[in-house]
Structure formats: C-alpha cells, structure tokens
C-alpha cells in the first residue's frame, strides 16, 4: 500500500505515455488538451419573468360584490 503523497508510475490511459503522478488519470499534456477541447464558454442567461398560469377560475364568493 502506498502513501497518499507518493507518486506512482503508470501509463496515461489516453496517450499510453509513461507518467509519474500522485493520482491515476490522463497526463498533464492530455489534461490541458482536454480542457481546451471541452472548455465551455459562459453566456449571460436572461431569466424570464414569472407569469402565473390562469387555468383557475375565480370562485363566486371571491367575485361577489
């Protein structure tokens, strides 16, 4: 069993290159490439004003004068 601070050697699951890192996963160059490839752009989203549904008819007591 290895300590959490130790680096282990393994092959990158993406490019099969030899990597020595703390956690298993893509190497640094593959991670940077994936960030550039899948980085999304943030857009301002305008919230729509809430409009309650008018599917309920008022009862006779509420409309009585």
CHARMM internal coordinates of N, CA and C (Angstrom, degrees):
IC EDIT
DIST 1 N 1 CA 1.4485
DIST 1 CA 1 C 1.5207
ANGL 1 N 1 CA 1 C 108.07
DIST 1 C 2 N 1.3126
ANGL 1 CA 1 C 2 N 116.71
DIHE 1 N 1 CA 1 C 2 N 137.95
DIST 2 N 2 CA 1.4583
ANGL 1 C 2 N 2 CA 120.53
DIHE 1 CA 1 C 2 N 2 CA -178.01
DIST 2 CA 2 C 1.5172
ANGL 2 N 2 CA 2 C 110.65
DIHE 1 C 2 N 2 CA 2 C -103.49
DIST 2 C 3 N 1.3099
ANGL 2 CA 2 C 3 N 115.28
DIHE 2 N 2 CA 2 C 3 N 156.50
DIST 3 N 3 CA 1.4543
ANGL 2 C 3 N 3 CA 121.59
DIHE 2 CA 2 C 3 N 3 CA 176.71
DIST 3 CA 3 C 1.5242
ANGL 3 N 3 CA 3 C 109.02
DIHE 2 C 3 N 3 CA 3 C -73.78
DIST 3 C 4 N 1.3163
ANGL 3 CA 3 C 4 N 117.49
DIHE 3 N 3 CA 3 C 4 N 157.13
DIST 4 N 4 CA 1.4600
ANGL 3 C 4 N 4 CA 121.30
DIHE 3 CA 3 C 4 N 4 CA -179.83
DIST 4 CA 4 C 1.5187
ANGL 4 N 4 CA 4 C 112.66
DIHE 3 C 4 N 4 CA 4 C -66.54
DIST 4 C 5 N 1.3407
ANGL 4 CA 4 C 5 N 118.06
DIHE 4 N 4 CA 4 C 5 N -24.43
DIST 5 N 5 CA 1.4594
ANGL 4 C 5 N 5 CA 121.23
DIHE 4 CA 4 C 5 N 5 CA -177.33
DIST 5 CA 5 C 1.5183
ANGL 5 N 5 CA 5 C 112.70
DIHE 4 C 5 N 5 CA 5 C -87.77
DIST 5 C 6 N 1.3230
ANGL 5 CA 5 C 6 N 118.30
DIHE 5 N 5 CA 5 C 6 N -9.28
DIST 6 N 6 CA 1.4614
ANGL 5 C 6 N 6 CA 121.35
DIHE 5 CA 5 C 6 N 6 CA -177.96
DIST 6 CA 6 C 1.5167
ANGL 6 N 6 CA 6 C 111.16
DIHE 5 C 6 N 6 CA 6 C -79.89
DIST 6 C 7 N 1.3309
ANGL 6 CA 6 C 7 N 115.05
DIHE 6 N 6 CA 6 C 7 N 142.97
DIST 7 N 7 CA 1.4566
ANGL 6 C 7 N 7 CA 120.05
DIHE 6 CA 6 C 7 N 7 CA 174.40
DIST 7 CA 7 C 1.5203
ANGL 7 N 7 CA 7 C 108.42
DIHE 6 C 7 N 7 CA 7 C -91.92
DIST 7 C 8 N 1.3087
ANGL 7 CA 7 C 8 N 116.47
DIHE 7 N 7 CA 7 C 8 N 140.48
DIST 8 N 8 CA 1.4574
ANGL 7 C 8 N 8 CA 121.08
DIHE 7 CA 7 C 8 N 8 CA 177.94
DIST 8 CA 8 C 1.5187
ANGL 8 N 8 CA 8 C 109.18
DIHE 7 C 8 N 8 CA 8 C -115.78
DIST 8 C 9 N 1.3095
ANGL 8 CA 8 C 9 N 115.85
DIHE 8 N 8 CA 8 C 9 N 156.37
DIST 9 N 9 CA 1.4592
ANGL 8 C 9 N 9 CA 120.49
DIHE 8 CA 8 C 9 N 9 CA -179.57
DIST 9 CA 9 C 1.5252
ANGL 9 N 9 CA 9 C 108.98
DIHE 8 C 9 N 9 CA 9 C -101.87
DIST 9 C 10 N 1.3166
ANGL 9 CA 9 C 10 N 115.38
DIHE 9 N 9 CA 9 C 10 N 132.09
DIST 10 N 10 CA 1.4665
ANGL 9 C 10 N 10 CA 121.85
DIHE 9 CA 9 C 10 N 10 CA 179.00
DIST 10 CA 10 C 1.5153
ANGL 10 N 10 CA 10 C 108.33
DIHE 9 C 10 N 10 CA 10 C -154.45
DIST 10 C 11 N 1.3345
ANGL 10 CA 10 C 11 N 116.58
DIHE 10 N 10 CA 10 C 11 N 171.71
DIST 11 N 11 CA 1.4674
ANGL 10 C 11 N 11 CA 119.32
DIHE 10 CA 10 C 11 N 11 CA 176.35
DIST 11 CA 11 C 1.5191
ANGL 11 N 11 CA 11 C 108.99
DIHE 10 C 11 N 11 CA 11 C -94.47
DIST 11 C 12 N 1.3114
ANGL 11 CA 11 C 12 N 114.57
DIHE 11 N 11 CA 11 C 12 N 140.82
DIST 12 N 12 CA 1.4678
ANGL 11 C 12 N 12 CA 121.21
DIHE 11 CA 11 C 12 N 12 CA 178.84
DIST 12 CA 12 C 1.5304
ANGL 12 N 12 CA 12 C 107.94
DIHE 11 C 12 N 12 CA 12 C -62.40
DIST 12 C 13 N 1.3289
ANGL 12 CA 12 C 13 N 118.09
DIHE 12 N 12 CA 12 C 13 N 128.77
DIST 13 N 13 CA 1.4627
ANGL 12 C 13 N 13 CA 120.23
DIHE 12 CA 12 C 13 N 13 CA -179.01
DIST 13 CA 13 C 1.5307
ANGL 13 N 13 CA 13 C 112.98
DIHE 12 C 13 N 13 CA 13 C -68.14
DIST 13 C 14 N 1.3149
ANGL 13 CA 13 C 14 N 117.24
DIHE 13 N 13 CA 13 C 14 N -13.11
DIST 14 N 14 CA 1.4662
ANGL 13 C 14 N 14 CA 120.68
DIHE 13 CA 13 C 14 N 14 CA -177.37
DIST 14 CA 14 C 1.5200
ANGL 14 N 14 CA 14 C 112.11
DIHE 13 C 14 N 14 CA 14 C -97.87
DIST 14 C 15 N 1.3542
ANGL 14 CA 14 C 15 N 116.97
DIHE 14 N 14 CA 14 C 15 N -49.68
DIST 15 N 15 CA 1.4690
ANGL 14 C 15 N 15 CA 119.68
DIHE 14 CA 14 C 15 N 15 CA -175.26
DIST 15 CA 15 C 1.5314
ANGL 15 N 15 CA 15 C 112.57
DIHE 14 C 15 N 15 CA 15 C -110.25
DIST 15 C 16 N 1.3162
ANGL 15 CA 15 C 16 N 118.40
DIHE 15 N 15 CA 15 C 16 N -2.68
DIST 16 N 16 CA 1.4706
ANGL 15 C 16 N 16 CA 125.46
DIHE 15 CA 15 C 16 N 16 CA 179.42
DIST 16 CA 16 C 1.5207
ANGL 16 N 16 CA 16 C 113.41
DIHE 15 C 16 N 16 CA 16 C 63.34
DIST 16 C 17 N 1.3261
ANGL 16 CA 16 C 17 N 117.34
DIHE 16 N 16 CA 16 C 17 N 19.29
DIST 17 N 17 CA 1.4611
ANGL 16 C 17 N 17 CA 120.80
DIHE 16 CA 16 C 17 N 17 CA 176.22
DIST 17 CA 17 C 1.5187
ANGL 17 N 17 CA 17 C 110.48
DIHE 16 C 17 N 17 CA 17 C -81.43
DIST 17 C 18 N 1.3161
ANGL 17 CA 17 C 18 N 116.61
DIHE 17 N 17 CA 17 C 18 N 155.73
DIST 18 N 18 CA 1.4556
ANGL 17 C 18 N 18 CA 121.38
DIHE 17 CA 17 C 18 N 18 CA 178.94
DIST 18 CA 18 C 1.5275
ANGL 18 N 18 CA 18 C 109.36
DIHE 17 C 18 N 18 CA 18 C -74.93
DIST 18 C 19 N 1.3333
ANGL 18 CA 18 C 19 N 116.47
DIHE 18 N 18 CA 18 C 19 N 129.07
DIST 19 N 19 CA 1.4633
ANGL 18 C 19 N 19 CA 122.20
DIHE 18 CA 18 C 19 N 19 CA -175.47
DIST 19 CA 19 C 1.5150
ANGL 19 N 19 CA 19 C 109.12
DIHE 18 C 19 N 19 CA 19 C -130.20
DIST 19 C 20 N 1.3166
ANGL 19 CA 19 C 20 N 116.35
DIHE 19 N 19 CA 19 C 20 N 143.55
DIST 20 N 20 CA 1.4613
ANGL 19 C 20 N 20 CA 121.61
DIHE 19 CA 19 C 20 N 20 CA 174.20
DIST 20 CA 20 C 1.5241
ANGL 20 N 20 CA 20 C 106.72
DIHE 19 C 20 N 20 CA 20 C -124.58
DIST 20 C 21 N 1.3387
ANGL 20 CA 20 C 21 N 115.17
DIHE 20 N 20 CA 20 C 21 N 101.27
DIST 21 N 21 CA 1.4624
ANGL 20 C 21 N 21 CA 120.79
DIHE 20 CA 20 C 21 N 21 CA -177.12
DIST 21 CA 21 C 1.5190
ANGL 21 N 21 CA 21 C 110.45
DIHE 20 C 21 N 21 CA 21 C -141.69
DIST 21 C 22 N 1.3236
ANGL 21 CA 21 C 22 N 115.00
DIHE 21 N 21 CA 21 C 22 N 171.04
DIST 22 N 22 CA 1.4608
ANGL 21 C 22 N 22 CA 121.44
DIHE 21 CA 21 C 22 N 22 CA -177.37
DIST 22 CA 22 C 1.5300
ANGL 22 N 22 CA 22 C 111.84
DIHE 21 C 22 N 22 CA 22 C -74.30
DIST 22 C 23 N 1.3349
ANGL 22 CA 22 C 23 N 116.98
DIHE 22 N 22 CA 22 C 23 N -39.82
DIST 23 N 23 CA 1.4597
ANGL 22 C 23 N 23 CA 121.19
DIHE 22 CA 22 C 23 N 23 CA -178.04
DIST 23 CA 23 C 1.5180
ANGL 23 N 23 CA 23 C 110.39
DIHE 22 C 23 N 23 CA 23 C -120.13
DIST 23 C 24 N 1.3325
ANGL 23 CA 23 C 24 N 116.23
DIHE 23 N 23 CA 23 C 24 N 151.50
DIST 24 N 24 CA 1.4604
ANGL 23 C 24 N 24 CA 121.63
DIHE 23 CA 23 C 24 N 24 CA 178.11
DIST 24 CA 24 C 1.5174
ANGL 24 N 24 CA 24 C 109.14
DIHE 23 C 24 N 24 CA 24 C -73.46
DIST 24 C 25 N 1.3104
ANGL 24 CA 24 C 25 N 116.65
DIHE 24 N 24 CA 24 C 25 N 137.85
DIST 25 N 25 CA 1.4564
ANGL 24 C 25 N 25 CA 122.09
DIHE 24 CA 24 C 25 N 25 CA 177.24
DIST 25 CA 25 C 1.5072
ANGL 25 N 25 CA 25 C 110.12
DIHE 24 C 25 N 25 CA 25 C 159.11
DIST 25 C 26 N 1.3209
ANGL 25 CA 25 C 26 N 117.50
DIHE 25 N 25 CA 25 C 26 N -172.14
DIST 26 N 26 CA 1.4626
ANGL 25 C 26 N 26 CA 121.00
DIHE 25 CA 25 C 26 N 26 CA -179.99
DIST 26 CA 26 C 1.5300
ANGL 26 N 26 CA 26 C 111.44
DIHE 25 C 26 N 26 CA 26 C -62.41
DIST 26 C 27 N 1.3280
ANGL 26 CA 26 C 27 N 115.87
DIHE 26 N 26 CA 26 C 27 N 151.41
DIST 27 N 27 CA 1.4653
ANGL 26 C 27 N 27 CA 120.75
DIHE 26 CA 26 C 27 N 27 CA 178.95
DIST 27 CA 27 C 1.5303
ANGL 27 N 27 CA 27 C 109.66
DIHE 26 C 27 N 27 CA 27 C -71.05
DIST 27 C 28 N 1.3170
ANGL 27 CA 27 C 28 N 116.50
DIHE 27 N 27 CA 27 C 28 N 171.96
DIST 28 N 28 CA 1.4629
ANGL 27 C 28 N 28 CA 121.21
DIHE 27 CA 27 C 28 N 28 CA -175.98
DIST 28 CA 28 C 1.5264
ANGL 28 N 28 CA 28 C 111.65
DIHE 27 C 28 N 28 CA 28 C -59.35
DIST 28 C 29 N 1.3343
ANGL 28 CA 28 C 29 N 117.08
DIHE 28 N 28 CA 28 C 29 N -44.62
DIST 29 N 29 CA 1.4669
ANGL 28 C 29 N 29 CA 118.98
DIHE 28 CA 28 C 29 N 29 CA -178.66
DIST 29 CA 29 C 1.5297
ANGL 29 N 29 CA 29 C 111.34
DIHE 28 C 29 N 29 CA 29 C -65.78
DIST 29 C 30 N 1.3208
ANGL 29 CA 29 C 30 N 117.79
DIHE 29 N 29 CA 29 C 30 N -37.68
DIST 30 N 30 CA 1.4707
ANGL 29 C 30 N 30 CA 120.45
DIHE 29 CA 29 C 30 N 30 CA 177.53
DIST 30 CA 30 C 1.5302
ANGL 30 N 30 CA 30 C 110.51
DIHE 29 C 30 N 30 CA 30 C -67.71
DIST 30 C 31 N 1.3369
ANGL 30 CA 30 C 31 N 117.44
DIHE 30 N 30 CA 30 C 31 N -38.55
DIST 31 N 31 CA 1.4632
ANGL 30 C 31 N 31 CA 120.54
DIHE 30 CA 30 C 31 N 31 CA 178.49
DIST 31 CA 31 C 1.5245
ANGL 31 N 31 CA 31 C 111.12
DIHE 30 C 31 N 31 CA 31 C -62.45
DIST 31 C 32 N 1.3388
ANGL 31 CA 31 C 32 N 116.22
DIHE 31 N 31 CA 31 C 32 N -43.76
DIST 32 N 32 CA 1.4667
ANGL 31 C 32 N 32 CA 119.83
DIHE 31 CA 31 C 32 N 32 CA 179.01
DIST 32 CA 32 C 1.5293
ANGL 32 N 32 CA 32 C 110.82
DIHE 31 C 32 N 32 CA 32 C -63.48
DIST 32 C 33 N 1.3291
ANGL 32 CA 32 C 33 N 115.92
DIHE 32 N 32 CA 32 C 33 N -40.80
DIST 33 N 33 CA 1.4659
ANGL 32 C 33 N 33 CA 120.38
DIHE 32 CA 32 C 33 N 33 CA 178.78
DIST 33 CA 33 C 1.5295
ANGL 33 N 33 CA 33 C 110.75
DIHE 32 C 33 N 33 CA 33 C -64.03
DIST 33 C 34 N 1.3295
ANGL 33 CA 33 C 34 N 116.84
DIHE 33 N 33 CA 33 C 34 N -41.61
DIST 34 N 34 CA 1.4648
ANGL 33 C 34 N 34 CA 120.78
DIHE 33 CA 33 C 34 N 34 CA 179.33
DIST 34 CA 34 C 1.5249
ANGL 34 N 34 CA 34 C 111.29
DIHE 33 C 34 N 34 CA 34 C -66.41
DIST 34 C 35 N 1.3358
ANGL 34 CA 34 C 35 N 117.20
DIHE 34 N 34 CA 34 C 35 N -38.37
DIST 35 N 35 CA 1.4654
ANGL 34 C 35 N 35 CA 120.23
DIHE 34 CA 34 C 35 N 35 CA 177.87
DIST 35 CA 35 C 1.5206
ANGL 35 N 35 CA 35 C 110.87
DIHE 34 C 35 N 35 CA 35 C -61.69
DIST 35 C 36 N 1.3380
ANGL 35 CA 35 C 36 N 116.25
DIHE 35 N 35 CA 35 C 36 N -43.88
DIST 36 N 36 CA 1.4636
ANGL 35 C 36 N 36 CA 120.20
DIHE 35 CA 35 C 36 N 36 CA 179.57
DIST 36 CA 36 C 1.5279
ANGL 36 N 36 CA 36 C 111.10
DIHE 35 C 36 N 36 CA 36 C -66.42
DIST 36 C 37 N 1.3228
ANGL 36 CA 36 C 37 N 116.15
DIHE 36 N 36 CA 36 C 37 N -38.13
DIST 37 N 37 CA 1.4561
ANGL 36 C 37 N 37 CA 121.02
DIHE 36 CA 36 C 37 N 37 CA -176.61
DIST 37 CA 37 C 1.5268
ANGL 37 N 37 CA 37 C 112.42
DIHE 36 C 37 N 37 CA 37 C -71.12
DIST 37 C 38 N 1.3337
ANGL 37 CA 37 C 38 N 116.61
DIHE 37 N 37 CA 37 C 38 N -41.53
DIST 38 N 38 CA 1.4581
ANGL 37 C 38 N 38 CA 120.41
DIHE 37 CA 37 C 38 N 38 CA -173.46
DIST 38 CA 38 C 1.5183
ANGL 38 N 38 CA 38 C 114.55
DIHE 37 C 38 N 38 CA 38 C -108.15
DIST 38 C 39 N 1.3264
ANGL 38 CA 38 C 39 N 118.13
DIHE 38 N 38 CA 38 C 39 N 6.62
DIST 39 N 39 CA 1.4624
ANGL 38 C 39 N 39 CA 120.02
DIHE 38 CA 38 C 39 N 39 CA 178.91
DIST 39 CA 39 C 1.5185
ANGL 39 N 39 CA 39 C 108.90
DIHE 38 C 39 N 39 CA 39 C -67.45
DIST 39 C 40 N 1.3000
ANGL 39 CA 39 C 40 N 115.70
DIHE 39 N 39 CA 39 C 40 N 127.41
DIST 40 N 40 CA 1.4583
ANGL 39 C 40 N 40 CA 120.36
DIHE 39 CA 39 C 40 N 40 CA 179.93
DIST 40 CA 40 C 1.5167
ANGL 40 N 40 CA 40 C 110.66
DIHE 39 C 40 N 40 CA 40 C -93.45
DIST 40 C 41 N 1.2956
ANGL 40 CA 40 C 41 N 115.56
DIHE 40 N 40 CA 40 C 41 N 155.44
DIST 41 N 41 CA 1.4579
ANGL 40 C 41 N 41 CA 119.41
DIHE 40 CA 40 C 41 N 41 CA 176.37
DIST 41 CA 41 C 1.5221
ANGL 41 N 41 CA 41 C 108.23
DIHE 40 C 41 N 41 CA 41 C -95.98
DIST 41 C 42 N 1.3218
ANGL 41 CA 41 C 42 N 114.95
DIHE 41 N 41 CA 41 C 42 N 143.26
DIST 42 N 42 CA 1.4561
ANGL 41 C 42 N 42 CA 119.55
DIHE 41 CA 41 C 42 N 42 CA -179.41
DIST 42 CA 42 C 1.5150
ANGL 42 N 42 CA 42 C 109.20
DIHE 41 C 42 N 42 CA 42 C -89.02
DIST 42 C 43 N 1.2965
ANGL 42 CA 42 C 43 N 115.50
DIHE 42 N 42 CA 42 C 43 N 134.32
DIST 43 N 43 CA 1.4584
ANGL 42 C 43 N 43 CA 121.70
DIHE 42 CA 42 C 43 N 43 CA 178.24
DIST 43 CA 43 C 1.5190
ANGL 43 N 43 CA 43 C 108.90
DIHE 42 C 43 N 43 CA 43 C -119.89
DIST 43 C 44 N 1.3143
ANGL 43 CA 43 C 44 N 115.36
DIHE 43 N 43 CA 43 C 44 N 145.87
DIST 44 N 44 CA 1.4567
ANGL 43 C 44 N 44 CA 119.48
DIHE 43 CA 43 C 44 N 44 CA 174.59
DIST 44 CA 44 C 1.5234
ANGL 44 N 44 CA 44 C 108.04
DIHE 43 C 44 N 44 CA 44 C -73.61
DIST 44 C 45 N 1.3022
ANGL 44 CA 44 C 45 N 115.94
DIHE 44 N 44 CA 44 C 45 N 127.41
DIST 45 N 45 CA 1.4599
ANGL 44 C 45 N 45 CA 120.62
DIHE 44 CA 44 C 45 N 45 CA 179.26
DIST 45 CA 45 C 1.5191
ANGL 45 N 45 CA 45 C 107.55
DIHE 44 C 45 N 45 CA 45 C -108.84
DIST 45 C 46 N 1.3228
ANGL 45 CA 45 C 46 N 115.07
DIHE 45 N 45 CA 45 C 46 N 123.37
DIST 46 N 46 CA 1.4547
ANGL 45 C 46 N 46 CA 119.55
DIHE 45 CA 45 C 46 N 46 CA 179.73
DIST 46 CA 46 C 1.5227
ANGL 46 N 46 CA 46 C 108.48
DIHE 45 C 46 N 46 CA 46 C -86.50
DIST 46 C 47 N 1.3153
ANGL 46 CA 46 C 47 N 115.24
DIHE 46 N 46 CA 46 C 47 N 122.02
DIST 47 N 47 CA 1.4636
ANGL 46 C 47 N 47 CA 119.94
DIHE 46 CA 46 C 47 N 47 CA -179.44
DIST 47 CA 47 C 1.5223
ANGL 47 N 47 CA 47 C 109.36
DIHE 46 C 47 N 47 CA 47 C -73.36
DIST 47 C 48 N 1.3126
ANGL 47 CA 47 C 48 N 115.68
DIHE 47 N 47 CA 47 C 48 N 135.93
DIST 48 N 48 CA 1.4606
ANGL 47 C 48 N 48 CA 119.76
DIHE 47 CA 47 C 48 N 48 CA 178.88
DIST 48 CA 48 C 1.5200
ANGL 48 N 48 CA 48 C 109.65
DIHE 47 C 48 N 48 CA 48 C -79.14
DIST 48 C 49 N 1.3098
ANGL 48 CA 48 C 49 N 115.07
DIHE 48 N 48 CA 48 C 49 N 144.07
DIST 49 N 49 CA 1.4530
ANGL 48 C 49 N 49 CA 120.59
DIHE 48 CA 48 C 49 N 49 CA 178.69
DIST 49 CA 49 C 1.5247
ANGL 49 N 49 CA 49 C 108.82
DIHE 48 C 49 N 49 CA 49 C -69.38
DIST 49 C 50 N 1.3250
ANGL 49 CA 49 C 50 N 116.39
DIHE 49 N 49 CA 49 C 50 N 137.58
DIST 50 N 50 CA 1.4600
ANGL 49 C 50 N 50 CA 120.72
DIHE 49 CA 49 C 50 N 50 CA -178.78
DIST 50 CA 50 C 1.5221
ANGL 50 N 50 CA 50 C 109.89
DIHE 49 C 50 N 50 CA 50 C -73.58
DIST 50 C 51 N 1.2967
ANGL 50 CA 50 C 51 N 116.32
DIHE 50 N 50 CA 50 C 51 N 125.12
DIST 51 N 51 CA 1.4636
ANGL 50 C 51 N 51 CA 122.99
DIHE 50 CA 50 C 51 N 51 CA 176.01
DIST 51 CA 51 C 1.5270
ANGL 51 N 51 CA 51 C 107.09
DIHE 50 C 51 N 51 CA 51 C -119.16
DIST 51 C 52 N 1.3250
ANGL 51 CA 51 C 52 N 117.90
DIHE 51 N 51 CA 51 C 52 N 111.95
DIST 52 N 52 CA 1.4671
ANGL 51 C 52 N 52 CA 118.91
DIHE 51 CA 51 C 52 N 52 CA -179.68
DIST 52 CA 52 C 1.5309
ANGL 52 N 52 CA 52 C 111.27
DIHE 51 C 52 N 52 CA 52 C -66.14
DIST 52 C 53 N 1.3075
ANGL 52 CA 52 C 53 N 115.57
DIHE 52 N 52 CA 52 C 53 N 147.87
DIST 53 N 53 CA 1.4660
ANGL 52 C 53 N 53 CA 120.62
DIHE 52 CA 52 C 53 N 53 CA 178.78
DIST 53 CA 53 C 1.5271
ANGL 53 N 53 CA 53 C 109.70
DIHE 52 C 53 N 53 CA 53 C -70.51
DIST 53 C 54 N 1.2940
ANGL 53 CA 53 C 54 N 115.26
DIHE 53 N 53 CA 53 C 54 N 147.00
DIST 54 N 54 CA 1.4641
ANGL 53 C 54 N 54 CA 120.09
DIHE 53 CA 53 C 54 N 54 CA 177.72
DIST 54 CA 54 C 1.5277
ANGL 54 N 54 CA 54 C 109.57
DIHE 53 C 54 N 54 CA 54 C -110.36
DIST 54 C 55 N 1.3100
ANGL 54 CA 54 C 55 N 117.02
DIHE 54 N 54 CA 54 C 55 N 46.72
DIST 55 N 55 CA 1.4601
ANGL 54 C 55 N 55 CA 120.52
DIHE 54 CA 54 C 55 N 55 CA -179.59
DIST 55 CA 55 C 1.5268
ANGL 55 N 55 CA 55 C 112.27
DIHE 54 C 55 N 55 CA 55 C -92.08
DIST 55 C 56 N 1.3308
ANGL 55 CA 55 C 56 N 117.62
DIHE 55 N 55 CA 55 C 56 N 0.24
DIST 56 N 56 CA 1.4599
ANGL 55 C 56 N 56 CA 121.13
DIHE 55 CA 55 C 56 N 56 CA 179.21
DIST 56 CA 56 C 1.5251
ANGL 56 N 56 CA 56 C 107.52
DIHE 55 C 56 N 56 CA 56 C -110.56
DIST 56 C 57 N 1.3207
ANGL 56 CA 56 C 57 N 115.91
DIHE 56 N 56 CA 56 C 57 N 128.33
DIST 57 N 57 CA 1.4691
ANGL 56 C 57 N 57 CA 119.21
DIHE 56 CA 56 C 57 N 57 CA 178.41
DIST 57 CA 57 C 1.5202
ANGL 57 N 57 CA 57 C 108.75
DIHE 56 C 57 N 57 CA 57 C -89.56
DIST 57 C 58 N 1.3216
ANGL 57 CA 57 C 58 N 117.49
DIHE 57 N 57 CA 57 C 58 N 143.16
DIST 58 N 58 CA 1.4668
ANGL 57 C 58 N 58 CA 119.16
DIHE 57 CA 57 C 58 N 58 CA 179.27
DIST 58 CA 58 C 1.5305
ANGL 58 N 58 CA 58 C 110.49
DIHE 57 C 58 N 58 CA 58 C -66.35
DIST 58 C 59 N 1.3195
ANGL 58 CA 58 C 59 N 116.19
DIHE 58 N 58 CA 58 C 59 N 146.15
DIST 59 N 59 CA 1.4681
ANGL 58 C 59 N 59 CA 119.13
DIHE 58 CA 58 C 59 N 59 CA -178.84
DIST 59 CA 59 C 1.5331
ANGL 59 N 59 CA 59 C 110.35
DIHE 58 C 59 N 59 CA 59 C -81.25
DIST 59 C 60 N 1.2842
ANGL 59 CA 59 C 60 N 116.27
DIHE 59 N 59 CA 59 C 60 N 168.42
DIST 60 N 60 CA 1.4637
ANGL 59 C 60 N 60 CA 121.90
DIHE 59 CA 59 C 60 N 60 CA -174.72
DIST 60 CA 60 C 1.5281
ANGL 60 N 60 CA 60 C 111.91
DIHE 59 C 60 N 60 CA 60 C -65.69
DIST 60 C 61 N 1.3155
ANGL 60 CA 60 C 61 N 118.95
DIHE 60 N 60 CA 60 C 61 N -33.80
DIST 61 N 61 CA 1.4613
ANGL 60 C 61 N 61 CA 122.01
DIHE 60 CA 60 C 61 N 61 CA -178.63
DIST 61 CA 61 C 1.5295
ANGL 61 N 61 CA 61 C 110.08
DIHE 60 C 61 N 61 CA 61 C -68.11
DIST 61 C 62 N 1.3098
ANGL 61 CA 61 C 62 N 117.47
DIHE 61 N 61 CA 61 C 62 N -39.47
DIST 62 N 62 CA 1.4588
ANGL 61 C 62 N 62 CA 120.75
DIHE 61 CA 61 C 62 N 62 CA -177.95
DIST 62 CA 62 C 1.5188
ANGL 62 N 62 CA 62 C 111.92
DIHE 61 C 62 N 62 CA 62 C -70.93
DIST 62 C 63 N 1.3187
ANGL 62 CA 62 C 63 N 117.95
DIHE 62 N 62 CA 62 C 63 N -28.70
DIST 63 N 63 CA 1.4653
ANGL 62 C 63 N 63 CA 120.17
DIHE 62 CA 62 C 63 N 63 CA -177.80
DIST 63 CA 63 C 1.5246
ANGL 63 N 63 CA 63 C 112.65
DIHE 62 C 63 N 63 CA 63 C -98.06
DIST 63 C 64 N 1.3311
ANGL 63 CA 63 C 64 N 118.14
DIHE 63 N 63 CA 63 C 64 N -1.07
DIST 64 N 64 CA 1.4632
ANGL 63 C 64 N 64 CA 122.11
DIHE 63 CA 63 C 64 N 64 CA -177.39
DIST 64 CA 64 C 1.5295
ANGL 64 N 64 CA 64 C 109.25
DIHE 63 C 64 N 64 CA 64 C -70.93
DIST 64 C 65 N 1.3034
ANGL 64 CA 64 C 65 N 117.29
DIHE 64 N 64 CA 64 C 65 N 135.71
DIST 65 N 65 CA 1.4631
ANGL 64 C 65 N 65 CA 120.94
DIHE 64 CA 64 C 65 N 65 CA 178.63
DIST 65 CA 65 C 1.4908
ANGL 65 N 65 CA 65 C 111.33
DIHE 64 C 65 N 65 CA 65 C -99.35
END
COOR INIT
IC SEED 1 N 1 CA 1 C
IC BUILD
